[in-house]
Amino acid sequence: MEELFSALQSPPLAKRPWVTLSYAQSLDGCIAPLSRQPLMISGKESLVLTHRLRAAHQAILVGIGTVLSDDPRLTVRLAPGTHPQPVILDSFLRVPLNCKLLTQSRPWLITTEQADIIRREQLRDMGAQVIVANRNGHGQVDLADALQQMARRGVRSVMVEGGSTVLTSFLQSGLIDHLVVTVAPLVLGGLRAVNALSTPLPLQSPHWERFGNDWVFWGRV
Ligand SMILES: NC(=O)c1ccc[n+]([C@@H]2O[C@H](COP(=O)([O-])OP(=O)(O)OC[C@H]3O[C@@H](n4cnc5c(N)ncnc54)[C@H](OP(=O)(O)O)[C@@H]3O)[C@@H](O)[C@H]2O)c1
């Protein structure tokens, strides 16, 4: 893992940021209960690692589904370091005005031209940066363009934390450098971390290590 942390200290200058996908799953590959009730899947030790990873990236990205379910802060609290820039993929600007990311920080909202103009202004007035990206074939934010827009604003590394739809999109897109998956000893029967990939994605030189009761797997994709 230290190898990954040192690589993150000087990510290569490129057209898109270095992308790390990181999430916590159950033994049966789920990241949340079906009810979508917020649930802490990983134990304290691997959570500390997640916060170290957050601090090692310049930005942290989630989908609007995670904001609506969990109302996360995406800050660094369990490790030393600074908070990464929060980024939300939100094609129609459904983000609630009272969510923690809007009231406690200044997130970047990556949206599409379909988003209401008045809503864009309202969110800008609250301190958010509204970034209009291209649409993909499903009318959602085009990931390649979103990453390029982030790179243009100086972001060289981004940690993608979820949820399921966003993880799947990134894995399908091939726009990933590293995968870090925490596996916790519970069976959830819930929302699957990843759905419907057309090709398997093996990790190159995979590593794994125990953190408390969890196992963390990581490697280059
Ligand atoms: N265990 C973990 O590590 C972990 C981490 C994070 C989240 N979660 C869980 O994941 C669940 C949420 O997952 P989710 O699948 O419902 O939501 P999500 O992946 O957080 O967000 C999905 C939404 O993002 C928007 N989006 C915009 N562009 C996209 C693109 N190119 N590809 C994919 N999505 C795009 C879409 O909404 P629009 O069309 O409106 O833009 C889409 O519906 C929650 O229950 C949360 O607790 C678990």
The ligand as a MOL file (V3000), in Angstrom:
LIG
                    3D

  0  0  0     0  0            999 V3000
M  V30 BEGIN CTAB
M  V30 COUNTS 48 52 0 0 0
M  V30 BEGIN ATOM
M  V30 1 N -19.7350 0.6030 0.7920 0
M  V30 2 C -19.2060 1.6090 0.1290 0
M  V30 3 O -17.9890 1.7370 0.0280 0
M  V30 4 C -20.1110 2.6410 -0.5000 0
M  V30 5 C -19.5570 3.8210 -0.9920 0
M  V30 6 C -20.4030 4.7520 -1.5980 0
M  V30 7 C -21.7580 4.4870 -1.7040 0
M  V30 8 N -22.2680 3.3260 -1.2100 0 CHG=1
M  V30 9 C -23.6960 3.0270 -1.3270 0
M  V30 10 O -24.0750 3.0840 -2.6850 0
M  V30 11 C -25.4790 3.4030 -2.7400 0
M  V30 12 C -25.7040 4.4210 -3.8360 0
M  V30 13 O -25.3890 3.8210 -5.0760 0
M  V30 14 P -26.2590 4.1930 -6.3480 0
M  V30 15 O -25.8600 3.2550 -7.4250 0
M  V30 16 O -27.6830 4.2770 -5.9640 0 CHG=-1
M  V30 17 O -25.8270 5.6930 -6.6580 0
M  V30 18 P -24.4430 6.3730 -7.1260 0
M  V30 19 O -23.6220 5.4160 -7.8870 0
M  V30 20 O -23.8440 7.0540 -5.9490 0
M  V30 21 O -24.9980 7.5280 -8.0790 0
M  V30 22 C -25.5750 7.1440 -9.2950 0
M  V30 23 C -26.1050 8.3420 -10.0170 0
M  V30 24 O -25.0220 9.1970 -10.4270 0
M  V30 25 C -25.4530 9.9280 -11.5530 0
M  V30 26 N -24.4870 9.8500 -12.6360 0
M  V30 27 C -24.1500 10.8920 -13.4350 0
M  V30 28 N -23.3190 10.5040 -14.3840 0
M  V30 29 C -23.1040 9.1860 -14.2130 0
M  V30 30 C -22.3390 8.2340 -14.9290 0
M  V30 31 N -21.6050 8.5370 -16.0090 0
M  V30 32 N -22.3640 6.9510 -14.5090 0
M  V30 33 C -23.0870 6.6090 -13.4360 0
M  V30 34 N -23.8390 7.4640 -12.7120 0
M  V30 35 C -23.8530 8.7630 -13.1140 0
M  V30 36 C -26.7710 9.2910 -12.0340 0
M  V30 37 O -27.8450 10.1150 -11.5950 0
M  V30 38 P -28.3480 11.2840 -12.6180 0
M  V30 39 O -28.7700 10.5790 -13.8650 0
M  V30 40 O -29.4330 11.9510 -11.8810 0
M  V30 41 O -27.1390 12.1270 -12.8260 0
M  V30 42 C -26.8190 7.9770 -11.2790 0
M  V30 43 O -28.1020 7.5170 -11.0350 0
M  V30 44 C -25.8710 3.9160 -1.3780 0
M  V30 45 O -26.7010 2.9660 -0.7280 0
M  V30 46 C -24.5540 4.0500 -0.6410 0
M  V30 47 O -24.6650 3.7460 0.7310 0
M  V30 48 C -21.4790 2.4010 -0.6030 0
M  V30 END ATOM
M  V30 BEGIN BOND
M  V30 1 1 1 2
M  V30 2 2 2 3
M  V30 3 1 2 4
M  V30 4 1 4 5
M  V30 5 2 4 48
M  V30 6 2 5 6
M  V30 7 1 6 7
M  V30 8 2 7 8
M  V30 9 1 8 9
M  V30 10 1 8 48
M  V30 11 1 9 10
M  V30 12 1 9 46
M  V30 13 1 10 11
M  V30 14 1 11 12
M  V30 15 1 11 44
M  V30 16 1 12 13
M  V30 17 1 13 14
M  V30 18 2 14 15
M  V30 19 1 14 16
M  V30 20 1 14 17
M  V30 21 1 17 18
M  V30 22 2 18 19
M  V30 23 1 18 20
M  V30 24 1 18 21
M  V30 25 1 21 22
M  V30 26 1 22 23
M  V30 27 1 23 24
M  V30 28 1 23 42
M  V30 29 1 24 25
M  V30 30 1 25 26
M  V30 31 1 25 36
M  V30 32 1 26 27
M  V30 33 1 26 35
M  V30 34 2 27 28
M  V30 35 1 28 29
M  V30 36 1 29 30
M  V30 37 2 29 35
M  V30 38 1 30 31
M  V30 39 2 30 32
M  V30 40 1 32 33
M  V30 41 2 33 34
M  V30 42 1 34 35
M  V30 43 1 36 37
M  V30 44 1 36 42
M  V30 45 1 37 38
M  V30 46 2 38 39
M  V30 47 1 38 40
M  V30 48 1 38 41
M  V30 49 1 42 43
M  V30 50 1 44 45
M  V30 51 1 44 46
M  V30 52 1 46 47
M  V30 END BOND
M  V30 END CTAB
M  END
